[in-house]
Amino acid sequence: MAIGLKIYHPQKGLTLDITDSLTRILGSFTADTPTGSRTINTQDNDRLFVFFVPETAEYTAPIRITTSSNQINWVYRGDFDGTHKQRIYYGTY
């Protein structure tokens, strides 16, 4: 039996089906160094996703984030000054 969410419209039938996988936000951290990585504890079938949010409304240096298995890696552009950081949120689906 699939677990998830299915939404049906009376005339249109199935309009949303997310029984394949549900997302879970597991946590967040501040990327406060020019480069770095964080290992996330995941289960065998979990797929990792990430997104970032600036911690200030001011200018922040662009950040490049990559994932590999259960590892999150980041690199700020060269003008990162350490005061305008990004918060990285991560989860699985």
Backbone hydrogen bonds, N-H to C=O, Kabsch-Sander energy under -0.5 kcal/mol:
donor,donor_aa,acceptor,acceptor_aa,energy
3,I,19,T,-0.5
7,I,16,L,-2.5
9,H,13,G,-3.5
13,G,9,H,-2.2
15,T,7,I,-3.1
16,L,7,I,-1.5
18,I,5,L,-2.8
24,R,92,T,-2.4
26,L,24,R,-0.6
26,L,90,Y,-2.3
27,G,90,Y,-1.7
29,F,88,I,-2.0
31,A,29,F,-0.5
31,A,86,Q,-2.6
32,D,30,T,-1.3
36,G,74,W,-1.9
38,R,72,I,-2.3
40,I,70,N,-3.2
42,T,40,I,-0.8
46,D,43,Q,-0.7
49,F,91,G,-2.4
51,F,89,Y,-1.9
53,V,87,R,-2.3
55,E,85,K,-2.5
61,A,84,H,-0.5
64,R,75,V,-2.7
65,I,63,I,-0.5
66,T,73,N,-2.4
68,S,71,Q,-2.0
71,Q,68,S,-2.0
72,I,38,R,-2.8
73,N,66,T,-2.9
74,W,36,G,-2.4
75,V,64,R,-1.8
76,Y,34,P,-3.0
77,R,62,P,-2.3
80,F,77,R,-1.6
85,K,83,T,-0.9
86,Q,31,A,-0.8
87,R,53,V,-3.0
88,I,29,F,-3.0
88,I,86,Q,-0.5
89,Y,51,F,-3.1
89,Y,87,R,-0.5
90,Y,27,G,-2.5
91,G,49,F,-2.0
92,T,24,R,-1.9
93,Y,47,R,-1.9
